[in-house]
Amino acid sequence: MLLSRNSYIVLNKRLLKKIGINASIILSELINYEETSKINKDSFFITKISKIQLESSLHPTKIKQGINKLYKNKLIEIFVKNEEEMRVKILHNNISSLTNVNQQCNTNESQNTIQKSFKKTKKFKKPSLHELKNYFLSLNNEDESEIMYDFYESKGWKIGKNNMKCWKSAARNWIRRAIKINKIFPDYYDSQIEKTLNNNPTELKKYHNHLKNLGWISTYSPSSGTTWKKVK
């Protein structure tokens, strides 16, 4: 039952949003009269403004406005006999169509919300070192996959306080930063720079990789320790 009334009124919320409370109360009274009088559905019956006023406590002006709204929304057909009396037919199919369409829209909105929720909560899967290395090589850039992997592994694969969403995007950002840093490093071996980077293994490794890319190699001797020289 879409709307019903015994000692109290039950209003359908979807219709309430569509036509307002007064029109919904009037429609409830009309349906109640149709049911209690055992009138066949989709048949005309006679009712009065005063009767609706008695059952609903609405002012006659509000009742006329509500009936007009029901007619405009094609929920009833009506023939006015005089200021007091009228013939009414309730269009149950239109009422059902209205509520079913709204219900379907609500269902679709709920499904879309659930789908969006699943998309938003998609679990991040960290790459393997092999995957990260291949991605670095595919971008034709200096391979810093091990440095990046060790760095984010120590951070729990978080960027700041937030979980990483896309490791490929993080890798591209890593390469951009590395290019900027490499521009700072000189294109030659400087023992003083090496000493200043001893407390920062990540930057020290980047400096050494920078030298390797320029054709420098590390050598060791008992007297001078590890040093770098340019391959001729």
PyMOL commands that set and color helices and strands:
alter all, ss='L'
color gray80, all
select helices_A, chain A and resi 13-19+21-36+49-56+60-72+92-120+129-138+145-154+167-184+191-196+201-213
alter helices_A, ss='H'
color red, helices_A
select strands_A, chain A and resi 4-5+9-10+45-48+76-80+85-90+158-159+162-163+216-221+225-230
alter strands_A, ss='S'
color yellow, strands_A
deselect
rebuild
show_as cartoon
